[in-house]
Amino acid sequence: MTTSSEVFAPVKWEGDALLLLDQTRLPVETIVLTIETAEEVWAAIRHLQVRGAPAIGMAAAYGLYLGIRQLEAADAGAFRELLHQRADYLATARPTAVNLFWALDRVKARIDQEGEKPVDVLKAAVLDEALAIQREDAEVCRTIGENLLTLLNDGMGILTHCNPGALATAAYGTATAPFYLAKERGWNLKVYADETRPVLQGARLTAYELQQAGIDVTLICDNMAAMVMAQGKVQAVIVGTDRVAANGDVANKIGTYGVAVLAKAHGIPFYVAAPLSSIDLETATGAEIPIEERPAEEITHGLGKQVAPDGIQVYNPAFDVTPAAYITAIVTETGIFKPEEIGKAKP
Ligand SMILES: CSC[C@H]1O[C@H](OP(=O)(O)O)[C@H](O)[C@@H]1O
């Protein structure tokens, strides 16, 4: 792994290497990692150097190629066996964002479709599918933004949580997509970005990318969301998701459920931006979504400064589940859906 300083999208295949923007260093430093192995991809996902459901899926698909490109296999059957082993390894990087598993399954399905072709042709097909996943994600996000814009008006205040942004996708973001499209149209949306403790994706990433884009963004602490809503500054909430269950329950960054309860209490619509790649109809309800628990140090040593006593007990779930009852609509690239009807989103 080598590093350099260059500003660009979170994930990029260049030449014969995977480049990852190290998001743990933002917003102060722009460091690009040159990734050459599946193990490095696994570590980058686990340690949030690349994060955000769609970006995790893209990185994992490239990681699968990095993991098999130098393997020797006697035939297509032996190659598929090795491919599945590498995919199973990458699938252990993080448990909640279904995009990780969706992307790995999509690559495996492509190789099944290729049948008994020469191994070098199958290797090229793995990379081709990873490139397609990233290429398609940009268009998906733009379409989600177009669909969300039909729910918004010029001049609205909108609160978002965590980073469902360009830094979590191939472009535009999911929940942030309408902010970029609105700017293109000359609208003036006012965005309130929750800092999103403990890892501060809102402060470090959403505030950064929207400010860089010249979008009106105001950073608030998570505990200020209620006051901002009570003061009438917010007319809609839009968040991203890591996994939508078949009944419309939504897993997203910890704190999202509380924002949804606040929005309901203030009569503010709560929208979830969800690419089809984040919808998991195999999981019946939010209760079955695996919630990642992360290291205590993210709380006790926030960004490297000790802020809690040695040995204190810590509970650090990285996600929570917002019940469908608190969600006004789930917006995908295929349309706008009541949460309980999310099964209709997939063609
Ligand atoms: C485009 S949705 C991104 C989604 O992922 C974030 O989690 P993490 O930063 O831990 O990967 C958060 O839940 C966002 O809503």
The ligand as a Tripos MOL2 file, in Angstrom:
@<TRIPOS>MOLECULE
LIG
   15    15     1     0     0
SMALL
NO_CHARGES

@<TRIPOS>ATOM
      1 C1        -25.1310    6.1420    1.1400 C.3       1 LIG1
      2 S1        -25.5900    5.4840    2.6240 S.3       1 LIG1
      3 C2        -24.1400    5.5510    3.5920 C.3       1 LIG1
      4 C3        -24.4240    5.0600    5.0060 C.3       1 LIG1
      5 O1        -23.2460    4.4190    5.5150 O.3       1 LIG1
      6 C4        -22.8730    5.0890    6.7090 C.3       1 LIG1
      7 O2        -22.3000    4.2180    7.6340 O.3       1 LIG1
      8 P1        -20.6660    4.0880    7.7010 P.3       1 LIG1
      9 O3        -20.1150    5.4730    7.5860 O.co2     1 LIG1
     10 O4        -20.4310    3.4520    9.0630 O.co2     1 LIG1
     11 O5        -20.2920    3.1780    6.5570 O.co2     1 LIG1
     12 C5        -24.1660    5.6550    7.2230 C.3       1 LIG1
     13 O6        -24.9750    4.6640    7.8020 O.3       1 LIG1
     14 C6        -24.7420    6.1910    5.9450 C.3       1 LIG1
     15 O7        -26.0870    6.5050    5.9960 O.3       1 LIG1
@<TRIPOS>BOND
     1     1     2 1
     2     2     3 1
     3     3     4 1
     4     4     5 1
     5     4    14 1
     6     5     6 1
     7     6     7 1
     8     6    12 1
     9     7     8 1
    10     8     9 2
    11     8    10 1
    12     8    11 1
    13    12    13 1
    14    12    14 1
    15    14    15 1
@<TRIPOS>SUBSTRUCTURE
     1 LIG1         1 GROUP 0 **** ****
